[in-house]
């Protein structure tokens, strides 16, 4: 059983309902002991002009299958929510699910990189992750979520 952190996000529809539906579907598909962070609202960045704000959250839980099987499940949940299977990253979306941490594994394949390569630079990932899993460790750096968030905050303050 791996302890897993998933980042949830979107900016189309009622995100609270969407996140709760995702939690139910994850549970039905073998993702256990789910804990969902508070929602975190943030402005769209690197998106087309006038893109509405995004709402993000973190879901942690346990998974006893492979990371690739979890990726397949999360991609299916995105499609089921109305997100096209192919989309541009700078556009609005009903749901985005990223695997942030998968136990203490470091994975680098054509389809999947874990820890998520941009998680440590995204406050909309680290703030809700810190809320429910502050002591979890990024295996590629050895730093906790809390330490990683503090480094990000310090770098932003020094800009």
N, CA and C atoms as a LAMMPS dump frame, in Angstrom:
ITEM: TIMESTEP
0
ITEM: NUMBER OF ATOMS
477
ITEM: BOX BOUNDS ff ff ff
-5.0000000000000000e+02 5.0000000000000000e+02
-5.0000000000000000e+02 5.0000000000000000e+02
-5.0000000000000000e+02 5.0000000000000000e+02
ITEM: ATOMS id mol type element x y z
1 1 1 N 0.853 -1.175 0
2 1 2 C 0 0 0
3 1 3 C 0.893 1.23 0
4 2 1 N 0.732 2.09 -0.979
5 2 2 C 1.504 3.331 -1.07
6 2 3 C 0.664 4.5 -0.579
7 3 1 N 1.295 5.4 0.17
8 3 2 C 0.652 6.661 0.519
9 3 3 C 0.845 7.598 -0.665
10 4 1 N -0.285 8.15 -1.141
11 4 2 C -0.278 8.927 -2.375
12 4 3 C -0.89 10.296 -2.138
13 5 1 N -0.345 11.303 -2.833
14 5 2 C -0.927 12.645 -2.832
15 5 3 C -1.3 13.008 -4.265
16 6 1 N -2.544 13.414 -4.436
17 6 2 C -3.059 13.849 -5.732
18 6 3 C -3.434 15.322 -5.652
19 7 1 N -3.052 16.087 -6.654
20 7 2 C -3.486 17.481 -6.752
21 7 3 C -4.722 17.517 -7.636
22 8 1 N -5.77 18.187 -7.154
23 8 2 C -7.02 18.342 -7.896
24 8 3 C -7.171 19.816 -8.232
25 9 1 N -7.627 20.106 -9.43
26 9 2 C -7.841 21.495 -9.799
27 9 3 C -8.823 21.625 -10.938
28 10 1 N -9.343 22.824 -11.081
29 10 2 C -10.238 23.133 -12.182
30 10 3 C -10.815 24.517 -12.015
31 11 1 N -11.469 24.987 -13.08
32 11 2 C -12.082 26.309 -13.013
33 11 3 C -13.379 26.4 -13.815
34 12 1 N -13.972 25.269 -14.108
35 12 2 C -15.273 25.234 -14.783
36 12 3 C -16.221 24.42 -13.912
37 13 1 N -17.336 25.014 -13.532
38 13 2 C -18.321 24.303 -12.727
39 13 3 C -18.103 24.498 -11.246
40 14 1 N -18.846 23.73 -10.466
41 14 2 C -18.763 23.79 -9.008
42 14 3 C -17.653 22.846 -8.562
43 15 1 N -16.512 23.411 -8.215
44 15 2 C -15.353 22.586 -7.914
45 15 3 C -15.528 21.794 -6.615
46 16 1 N -16.272 22.329 -5.654
47 16 2 C -16.517 21.564 -4.426
48 16 3 C -17.253 20.277 -4.759
49 17 1 N -18.278 20.364 -5.577
50 17 2 C -19.012 19.166 -6.008
51 17 3 C -18.113 18.238 -6.807
52 18 1 N -17.31 18.817 -7.702
53 18 2 C -16.405 18.003 -8.518
54 18 3 C -15.418 17.251 -7.639
55 19 1 N -14.801 17.946 -6.672
56 19 2 C -13.82 17.295 -5.796
57 19 3 C -14.481 16.199 -4.958
58 20 1 N -15.69 16.438 -4.473
59 20 2 C -16.393 15.407 -3.698
60 20 3 C -16.729 14.203 -4.575
61 21 1 N -17.101 14.436 -5.829
62 21 2 C -17.372 13.333 -6.76
63 21 3 C -16.103 12.532 -7.035
64 22 1 N -14.985 13.244 -7.192
65 22 2 C -13.708 12.568 -7.408
66 22 3 C -13.381 11.684 -6.209
67 23 1 N -13.592 12.2 -5.02
68 23 2 C -13.322 11.422 -3.798
69 23 3 C -14.137 10.127 -3.8
70 24 1 N -15.399 10.217 -4.154
71 24 2 C -16.269 9.034 -4.212
72 24 3 C -15.767 8.049 -5.263
73 25 1 N -15.415 8.554 -6.446
74 25 2 C -14.963 7.673 -7.525
75 25 3 C -13.596 7.051 -7.217
76 26 1 N -12.723 7.817 -6.581
77 26 2 C -11.44 7.243 -6.18
78 26 3 C -11.66 6.078 -5.222
79 27 1 N -12.535 6.294 -4.236
80 27 2 C -12.819 5.242 -3.248
81 27 3 C -13.391 4.003 -3.943
82 28 1 N -14.315 4.203 -4.867
83 28 2 C -14.932 3.07 -5.579
84 28 3 C -13.91 2.289 -6.398
85 29 1 N -12.802 2.933 -6.742
86 29 2 C -11.797 2.295 -7.588
87 29 3 C -10.538 1.879 -6.841
88 30 1 N -10.62 1.822 -5.501
89 30 2 C -9.526 1.247 -4.742
90 30 3 C -8.563 2.214 -4.095
91 31 1 N -8.896 3.504 -4.052
92 31 2 C -8.071 4.504 -3.371
93 31 3 C -8.677 4.688 -1.983
94 32 1 N -7.935 4.305 -0.922
95 32 2 C -8.5 4.216 0.423
96 32 3 C -7.96 5.285 1.365
97 33 1 N -8.641 5.432 2.505
98 33 2 C -8.235 6.368 3.563
99 33 3 C -8.044 7.779 3.01
100 34 1 N -9.01 8.234 2.254
101 34 2 C -8.902 9.518 1.566
102 34 3 C -9.101 10.68 2.531
103 35 1 N -8.209 11.633 2.428
104 35 2 C -8.308 12.884 3.159
105 35 3 C -8.244 13.992 2.118
106 36 1 N -9.204 14.901 2.157
107 36 2 C -9.278 15.991 1.192
108 36 3 C -9.001 17.308 1.899
109 37 1 N -8.071 18.082 1.36
110 37 2 C -7.745 19.386 1.948
111 37 3 C -8.871 20.381 1.708
112 38 1 N -8.743 21.53 2.332
113 38 2 C -9.63 22.643 2.028
114 38 3 C -9.357 23.092 0.595
115 39 1 N -10.361 23.675 -0.052
116 39 2 C -10.111 24.22 -1.39
117 39 3 C -9.249 25.473 -1.305
118 40 1 N -8.464 25.692 -2.315
119 40 2 C -7.556 26.829 -2.387
120 40 3 C -7.789 27.52 -3.722
121 41 1 N -8.19 28.779 -3.689
122 41 2 C -8.469 29.539 -4.906
123 41 3 C -7.248 30.352 -5.292
124 42 1 N -6.934 30.337 -6.576
125 42 2 C -5.793 31.105 -7.045
126 42 3 C -6.016 31.585 -8.477
127 43 1 N -5.397 32.716 -8.819
128 43 2 C -5.543 33.234 -10.18
129 43 3 C -4.898 32.293 -11.192
130 44 1 N -5.485 32.251 -12.37
131 44 2 C -4.912 31.461 -13.461
132 44 3 C -3.582 32.088 -13.868
133 45 1 N -2.563 31.255 -14.025
134 45 2 C -1.278 31.77 -14.503
135 45 3 C -0.865 30.962 -15.723
136 46 1 N -0.166 31.608 -16.618
137 46 2 C 0.254 30.988 -17.882
138 46 3 C -0.932 30.462 -18.68
139 47 1 N -2.045 31.184 -18.597
140 47 2 C -3.26 30.812 -19.321
141 47 3 C -3.654 31.949 -20.26
142 48 1 N -4.583 31.64 -21.151
143 48 2 C -5.056 32.664 -22.07
144 48 3 C -5.71 33.788 -21.271
145 49 1 N -5.693 35.017 -21.784
146 49 2 C -6.262 36.149 -21.041
147 49 3 C -7.714 35.905 -20.616
148 50 1 N -8.061 36.437 -19.455
149 50 2 C -9.406 36.363 -18.881
150 50 3 C -9.834 34.961 -18.452
151 51 1 N -8.866 34.074 -18.266
152 51 2 C -9.186 32.746 -17.75
153 51 3 C -9.625 32.891 -16.303
154 52 1 N -10.765 32.29 -15.921
155 52 2 C -11.232 32.398 -14.532
156 52 3 C -10.241 31.768 -13.543
157 53 1 N -10.325 32.201 -12.287
158 53 2 C -9.487 31.636 -11.223
159 53 3 C -9.692 30.122 -11.129
160 54 1 N -8.668 29.455 -10.66
161 54 2 C -8.729 28.011 -10.432
162 54 3 C -9.004 27.735 -8.958
163 55 1 N -9.595 26.603 -8.695
164 55 2 C -9.734 26.08 -7.347
165 55 3 C -8.927 24.792 -7.297
166 56 1 N -8.105 24.663 -6.267
167 56 2 C -7.241 23.491 -6.118
168 56 3 C -7.426 22.875 -4.748
169 57 1 N -7.116 21.61 -4.648
170 57 2 C -7.139 20.88 -3.381
171 57 3 C -6.179 19.705 -3.518
172 58 1 N -5.92 19.072 -2.419
173 58 2 C -5.102 17.852 -2.394
174 58 3 C -5.929 16.726 -1.806
175 59 1 N -5.831 15.571 -2.426
176 59 2 C -6.402 14.344 -1.865
177 59 3 C -5.243 13.41 -1.542
178 60 1 N -5.174 12.96 -0.301
179 60 2 C -4.198 11.941 0.066
180 60 3 C -4.946 10.649 0.349
181 61 1 N -4.246 9.555 0.192
182 61 2 C -4.86 8.262 0.461
183 61 3 C -3.871 7.147 0.209
184 62 1 N -4.391 5.928 0.195
185 62 2 C -3.566 4.735 0
186 62 3 C -3.992 4.01 -1.263
187 63 1 N -3.014 3.47 -1.963
188 63 2 C -3.231 2.799 -3.239
189 63 3 C -2.338 1.572 -3.282
190 64 1 N -2.908 0.417 -3.669
191 64 2 C -2.103 -0.806 -3.675
192 64 3 C -1.801 -1.333 -5.075
193 65 1 N -2.057 -0.512 -6.079
194 65 2 C -1.72 -0.891 -7.457
195 65 3 C -0.565 -0.021 -7.93
196 66 1 N -0.248 -0.101 -9.211
197 66 2 C 0.89 0.642 -9.749
198 66 3 C 0.557 2.113 -9.973
199 67 1 N 1.603 2.899 -10.099
200 67 2 C 1.43 4.324 -10.409
201 67 3 C 0.773 4.494 -11.775
202 68 1 N 1.11 3.631 -12.713
203 68 2 C 0.517 3.707 -14.048
204 68 3 C -0.982 3.423 -14
205 69 1 N -1.387 2.484 -13.146
206 69 2 C -2.817 2.21 -12.996
207 69 3 C -3.535 3.402 -12.374
208 70 1 N -2.88 4.069 -11.445
209 70 2 C -3.47 5.268 -10.849
210 70 3 C -3.557 6.386 -11.889
211 71 1 N -2.534 6.538 -12.698
212 71 2 C -2.566 7.539 -13.772
213 71 3 C -3.733 7.266 -14.714
214 72 1 N -3.916 6.012 -15.106
215 72 2 C -5.035 5.661 -15.991
216 72 3 C -6.372 6.011 -15.351
217 73 1 N -6.508 5.728 -14.055
218 73 2 C -7.747 6.052 -13.344
219 73 3 C -7.97 7.554 -13.31
220 74 1 N -6.944 8.323 -12.964
221 74 2 C -7.125 9.775 -12.859
222 74 3 C -7.45 10.388 -14.213
223 75 1 N -6.833 9.885 -15.262
224 75 2 C -7.143 10.401 -16.598
225 75 3 C -8.58 10.068 -16.993
226 76 1 N -9.064 8.904 -16.615
227 76 2 C -10.458 8.551 -16.898
228 76 3 C -11.418 9.436 -16.101
229 77 1 N -11.078 9.737 -14.853
230 77 2 C -11.92 10.633 -14.056
231 77 3 C -11.975 12.027 -14.67
232 78 1 N -10.857 12.494 -15.211
233 78 2 C -10.843 13.791 -15.889
234 78 3 C -11.786 13.786 -17.09
235 79 1 N -11.711 12.744 -17.885
236 79 2 C -12.573 12.626 -19.071
237 79 3 C -14.034 12.531 -18.653
238 80 1 N -14.306 11.733 -17.606
239 80 2 C -15.683 11.589 -17.121
240 80 3 C -16.254 12.911 -16.619
241 81 1 N -15.393 13.822 -16.19
242 81 2 C -15.857 15.119 -15.696
243 81 3 C -16.144 16.104 -16.834
244 82 1 N -15.847 15.69 -18.058
245 82 2 C -16.111 16.554 -19.202
246 82 3 C -14.871 17.182 -19.807
247 83 1 N -13.715 16.814 -19.317
248 83 2 C -12.475 17.349 -19.877
249 83 3 C -12.096 16.548 -21.115
250 84 1 N -11.796 17.222 -22.225
251 84 2 C -11.352 16.485 -23.415
252 84 3 C -10.057 15.726 -23.135
253 85 1 N -9.895 14.567 -23.754
254 85 2 C -8.697 13.767 -23.506
255 85 3 C -7.441 14.473 -24.016
256 86 1 N -7.592 15.337 -25.007
257 86 2 C -6.456 16.146 -25.426
258 86 3 C -6.863 17.607 -25.268
259 87 1 N -5.99 18.382 -24.645
260 87 2 C -6.315 19.766 -24.316
261 87 3 C -5.033 20.572 -24.208
262 88 1 N -5.164 21.866 -24.314
263 88 2 C -4.015 22.744 -24.131
264 88 3 C -3.903 23.099 -22.648
265 89 1 N -2.69 23.205 -22.152
266 89 2 C -2.485 23.466 -20.726
267 89 3 C -2.832 24.897 -20.326
268 90 1 N -3.026 25.793 -21.298
269 90 2 C -3.318 27.19 -20.97
270 90 3 C -4.811 27.511 -21.018
271 91 1 N -5.647 26.475 -21.034
272 91 2 C -7.088 26.681 -21.14
273 91 3 C -7.809 26.239 -19.872
274 92 1 N -9.041 26.73 -19.717
275 92 2 C -9.888 26.321 -18.593
276 92 3 C -10.161 24.833 -18.662
277 93 1 N -10.492 24.26 -17.495
278 93 2 C -10.793 22.826 -17.472
279 93 3 C -11.756 22.505 -16.343
280 94 1 N -12.511 21.44 -16.546
281 94 2 C -13.441 20.972 -15.521
282 94 3 C -12.701 20.264 -14.397
283 95 1 N -11.598 19.582 -14.738
284 95 2 C -10.864 18.825 -13.73
285 95 3 C -9.468 18.505 -14.236
286 96 1 N -8.51 18.673 -13.344
287 96 2 C -7.132 18.259 -13.589
288 96 3 C -6.696 17.496 -12.352
289 97 1 N -6.137 16.318 -12.551
290 97 2 C -5.624 15.523 -11.427
291 97 3 C -4.177 15.164 -11.736
292 98 1 N -3.273 15.543 -10.838
293 98 2 C -1.858 15.207 -10.979
294 98 3 C -1.423 14.357 -9.798
295 99 1 N -0.625 13.343 -10.083
296 99 2 C -0.022 12.546 -9.022
297 99 3 C 1.212 13.307 -8.542
298 100 1 N 1.188 13.739 -7.29
299 100 2 C 2.291 14.531 -6.74
300 100 3 C 3.325 13.629 -6.078
301 101 1 N 2.862 12.754 -5.2
302 101 2 C 3.741 11.809 -4.5
303 101 3 C 3.141 10.421 -4.566
304 102 1 N 4.003 9.418 -4.704
305 102 2 C 3.586 8.024 -4.75
306 102 3 C 4.516 7.247 -3.834
307 103 1 N 4.154 7.213 -2.549
308 103 2 C 5.036 6.612 -1.554
309 103 3 C 6.362 7.354 -1.557
310 104 1 N 7.43 6.62 -1.489
311 104 2 C 8.77 7.221 -1.537
312 104 3 C 9.41 6.978 -2.893
313 105 1 N 8.583 6.68 -3.88
314 105 2 C 9.111 6.342 -5.198
315 105 3 C 9.471 7.577 -6.011
316 106 1 N 10.516 7.397 -6.81
317 106 2 C 10.895 8.36 -7.839
318 106 3 C 10.683 7.636 -9.158
319 107 1 N 9.811 8.178 -9.99
320 107 2 C 9.442 7.544 -11.252
321 107 3 C 9.689 8.525 -12.388
322 108 1 N 10.326 8.055 -13.434
323 108 2 C 10.556 8.898 -14.603
324 108 3 C 10.386 8.036 -15.853
325 109 1 N 9.187 8.117 -16.431
326 109 2 C 8.901 7.399 -17.667
327 109 3 C 8.384 8.412 -18.688
328 110 1 N 8.114 7.935 -19.868
329 110 2 C 7.587 8.81 -20.917
330 110 3 C 6.241 9.407 -20.52
331 111 1 N 5.431 8.648 -19.779
332 111 2 C 4.085 9.081 -19.404
333 111 3 C 3.978 9.693 -18.017
334 112 1 N 4.967 9.465 -17.16
335 112 2 C 4.767 9.795 -15.757
336 112 3 C 6.081 10.179 -15.073
337 113 1 N 6.049 11.302 -14.345
338 113 2 C 7.183 11.72 -13.527
339 113 3 C 6.676 11.991 -12.123
340 114 1 N 7.262 11.274 -11.159
341 114 2 C 6.893 11.427 -9.75
342 114 3 C 8.184 11.482 -8.944
343 115 1 N 8.295 12.429 -8.015
344 115 2 C 7.349 13.466 -7.667
345 115 3 C 7.046 14.36 -8.883
346 116 1 N 5.866 14.955 -8.851
347 116 2 C 5.475 15.829 -9.949
348 116 3 C 6.558 16.891 -10.122
349 117 1 N 7.042 17.08 -11.357
350 117 2 C 8.213 17.943 -11.561
351 117 3 C 8.023 19.423 -11.218
352 118 1 N 6.797 19.908 -11.195
353 118 2 C 6.581 21.326 -10.897
354 118 3 C 5.908 21.564 -9.543
355 119 1 N 5.651 20.513 -8.799
356 119 2 C 4.929 20.649 -7.528
357 119 3 C 5.64 21.572 -6.553
358 120 1 N 6.955 21.496 -6.483
359 120 2 C 7.708 22.267 -5.492
360 120 3 C 7.727 23.764 -5.784
361 121 1 N 7.265 24.15 -6.961
362 121 2 C 7.236 25.563 -7.345
363 121 3 C 5.816 26.114 -7.396
364 122 1 N 4.866 25.358 -6.914
365 122 2 C 3.46 25.754 -7.016
366 122 3 C 2.837 25.877 -5.622
367 123 1 N 2.538 27.111 -5.24
368 123 2 C 1.917 27.287 -3.927
369 123 3 C 0.533 26.648 -3.887
370 124 1 N -0.163 26.588 -5.026
371 124 2 C -1.495 25.99 -5.04
372 124 3 C -1.455 24.477 -4.869
373 125 1 N -0.279 23.89 -4.93
374 125 2 C -0.089 22.476 -4.579
375 125 3 C 0.425 22.378 -3.141
376 126 1 N 1.453 23.145 -2.829
377 126 2 C 2.108 23.003 -1.528
378 126 3 C 1.257 23.475 -0.355
379 127 1 N 0.475 24.537 -0.525
380 127 2 C -0.326 25.028 0.604
381 127 3 C -1.371 23.999 1.037
382 128 1 N -2.207 23.47 0.115
383 128 2 C -3.163 22.453 0.58
384 128 3 C -2.486 21.13 0.978
385 129 1 N -1.358 20.791 0.334
386 129 2 C -0.631 19.575 0.725
387 129 3 C -0.073 19.735 2.134
388 130 1 N 0.429 20.913 2.446
389 130 2 C 0.948 21.179 3.787
390 130 3 C -0.158 21.082 4.842
391 131 1 N -1.37 21.442 4.472
392 131 2 C -2.498 21.383 5.406
393 131 3 C -2.745 19.963 5.915
394 132 1 N -2.584 18.968 5.049
395 132 2 C -2.948 17.595 5.441
396 132 3 C -1.783 16.606 5.452
397 133 1 N -0.605 17.019 4.95
398 133 2 C 0.525 16.089 4.901
399 133 3 C 1.853 16.839 5.02
400 134 1 N 1.956 17.731 5.992
401 134 2 C 3.137 18.598 6.143
402 134 3 C 4.427 17.809 6.336
403 135 1 N 4.327 16.628 6.942
404 135 2 C 5.535 15.859 7.237
405 135 3 C 5.896 14.838 6.148
406 136 1 N 5.094 14.762 5.085
407 136 2 C 5.444 13.863 3.985
408 136 3 C 6.713 14.373 3.318
409 137 1 N 7.489 13.456 2.774
410 137 2 C 8.805 13.798 2.226
411 137 3 C 8.81 13.667 0.707
412 138 1 N 9.403 14.673 0.07
413 138 2 C 9.69 14.569 -1.362
414 138 3 C 10.933 13.7 -1.493
415 139 1 N 10.808 12.499 -2.081
416 139 2 C 11.944 11.571 -2.087
417 139 3 C 13.14 12.038 -2.918
418 140 1 N 12.918 12.943 -3.847
419 140 2 C 14.036 13.412 -4.665
420 140 3 C 14.877 14.475 -3.963
421 141 1 N 14.319 15.132 -2.945
422 141 2 C 15.074 16.154 -2.218
423 141 3 C 15.32 15.775 -0.755
424 142 1 N 14.501 14.883 -0.217
425 142 2 C 14.597 14.531 1.191
426 142 3 C 13.942 15.557 2.102
427 143 1 N 13.317 16.582 1.518
428 143 2 C 12.676 17.631 2.306
429 143 3 C 11.204 17.316 2.524
430 144 1 N 10.683 17.757 3.668
431 144 2 C 9.258 17.591 3.929
432 144 3 C 8.47 18.601 3.097
433 145 1 N 7.176 18.379 3.047
434 145 2 C 6.294 19.329 2.371
435 145 3 C 6.418 20.701 3.03
436 146 1 N 6.409 20.728 4.357
437 146 2 C 6.511 22.005 5.079
438 146 3 C 7.813 22.726 4.756
439 147 1 N 8.924 22.002 4.754
440 147 2 C 10.213 22.62 4.424
441 147 3 C 10.207 23.15 2.988
442 148 1 N 9.628 22.381 2.082
443 148 2 C 9.563 22.784 0.674
444 148 3 C 8.713 24.039 0.511
445 149 1 N 7.586 24.096 1.215
446 149 2 C 6.734 25.283 1.166
447 149 3 C 7.47 26.494 1.725
448 150 1 N 8.192 26.33 2.822
449 150 2 C 8.956 27.447 3.4
450 150 3 C 10.016 27.962 2.426
451 151 1 N 10.658 27.075 1.7
452 151 2 C 11.654 27.486 0.703
453 151 3 C 10.972 28.271 -0.419
454 152 1 N 9.814 27.795 -0.871
455 152 2 C 9.085 28.506 -1.921
456 152 3 C 8.674 29.894 -1.442
457 153 1 N 8.133 29.979 -0.227
458 153 2 C 7.726 31.287 0.318
459 153 3 C 8.92 32.232 0.403
460 154 1 N 10.064 31.738 0.858
461 154 2 C 11.261 32.583 0.973
462 154 3 C 11.726 33.058 -0.399
463 155 1 N 11.645 32.208 -1.392
464 155 2 C 12.082 32.619 -2.737
465 155 3 C 11.144 33.675 -3.316
466 156 1 N 9.851 33.575 -3.017
467 156 2 C 8.888 34.577 -3.493
468 156 3 C 9.125 35.907 -2.787
469 157 1 N 9.406 35.856 -1.5
470 157 2 C 9.653 37.079 -0.726
471 157 3 C 10.907 37.801 -1.198
472 158 1 N 11.877 37.057 -1.728
473 158 2 C 13.136 37.646 -2.155
474 158 3 C 13.114 38.145 -3.593
475 159 1 N 11.973 38.039 -4.244
476 159 2 C 11.893 38.535 -5.64
477 159 3 C 11.856 40.037 -5.685
